[in-house]
C-alpha cells in the first residue's frame, strides 16, 4: 500500500520563534513544510514546487503583502493562503 504524499505547506514568516513554532506544529500534525523569512525565496520555491497551502505573514518588513499575494496567485492560482497579521 502506497501512502499519499504529505500536505505541502510554505511558511513565510519573518519572526524566528513564530516561524519555528508554526513549522514544528504543522510537521507534528503530518504536514511537510518549507519555511523562510525571505519573500524572494518563497517566490522561488513557488516557481519550482506545487504547495497545498501557504501561511503568509503580511507584516514582513519591506513587503507589500497585497502585491505579494497577487504574485503568488499568478504563480499558483489554486494555492490556498492563510494570512497572519498583527494588524
SVG drawing of the C-alpha trace seen along z (x, -y; Angstrom):
<svg xmlns="http://www.w3.org/2000/svg" viewBox="-8 -48 23 50">
<polyline fill="none" stroke="black" stroke-width="0.4" points="0.0,0.0 1.4,-3.4 0.9,-6.3 -0.5,-9.5 2.0,-12.4 2.1,-14.7 0.3,-18.0 2.9,-20.5 2.9,-23.9 5.0,-27.0 5.5,-29.3 6.7,-32.9 7.1,-34.4 9.9,-36.8 9.7,-36.3 12.1,-33.5 10.3,-31.9 6.9,-32.2 8.3,-30.6 9.9,-27.8 6.9,-27.1 4.5,-27.1 6.7,-24.8 7.0,-22.4 3.2,-22.3 2.5,-21.7 5.1,-18.9 3.9,-17.2 0.4,-17.3 1.6,-15.5 2.5,-18.3 5.7,-18.8 6.8,-22.4 9.2,-24.8 10.0,-27.8 11.5,-31.1 11.7,-34.7 12.7,-35.9 9.9,-36.7 12.1,-36.2 13.0,-32.7 9.2,-31.9 8.6,-33.1 11.5,-30.9 10.0,-27.9 6.6,-28.7 8.1,-28.7 9.7,-25.3 7.3,-23.4 3.5,-22.9 2.2,-23.7 -1.1,-22.8 -1.3,-25.9 0.8,-28.9 0.9,-30.6 1.8,-34.3 2.7,-36.9 1.6,-40.2 3.7,-42.2 7.1,-41.4 9.3,-44.5 9.6,-46.0 6.9,-43.7 3.7,-44.9 1.6,-42.0 -1.2,-42.6 1.2,-42.8 3.0,-39.6 -0.3,-37.7 -1.0,-38.8 2.4,-37.4 1.7,-34.2 -1.7,-33.9 -0.2,-34.3 2.4,-31.5 -0.1,-29.1 -3.7,-30.2 -5.2,-27.3 -3.0,-27.8 -4.9,-28.5 -3.3,-31.1 -3.7,-31.6 -2.9,-35.2 -1.2,-36.1 -1.1,-39.7 -0.7,-41.7 -2.8,-44.5"/>
</svg>
